[in-house]
Amino acid sequence: RKTGRPVLNRITTFPADRSKNLMISNLYPIFSANGHLIGTAHAYTVTSESSIDEIHFSKMRFVSDYIAGHLSENLSIKRLAELTNLSVSAFKRIFNNVFGASPGGYVLNARINQARTLLETSSTLLPDIAQECGFFDQSHFTRTFKKERGITPSEYRRQHRKC
């Protein structure tokens, strides 16, 4: 974002080293001496199993992998809870404990991150990116992306194109 504010506690399964560890990402702005935003710094922390038992942690790891592989689908909390054989309320509580985010927030973040990757590395059309990442349509994708990232997907692509 170009707000100049830190973006804290974002959960990702694809940190800079592309490992499968679940990470908490914190993004901090870097300012020049005259107050202009000149860059950003990321700090990653691996989530730990210390706050929950191993069985629940592995269930949440499974759900995280499932989300990453099914972003284009309807990922309702009820469906995700069914994958773990937990009630919806228990699933929400444990998920939030592991990731520090709600299931809905985590899914949205995963969709935005996948869209960012596609915008940076492909020439895929915006309606196709929207569908592949699980947004209702291009309009929904554009509104959501701008709300989360501060710029439209087209602007993001122009600024971050890698190919």
Secondary structure, 3 states (H helix, E strand, C coil): CCCCCCEEEEEECCCCCCCCCCEEEEEEEEECCCCCEEEEEEEEEECCCCCCCHHHHHHHHHHHHHHHHCCCCCCCHHHHHHHHCCCHHHHHHHHHHHHCCCHHHHHHHHHHHHHHHHHHHCCCCHHHHHHHCCCCCHHHHHHHHHHHHCCCHHHHHHHHCCC
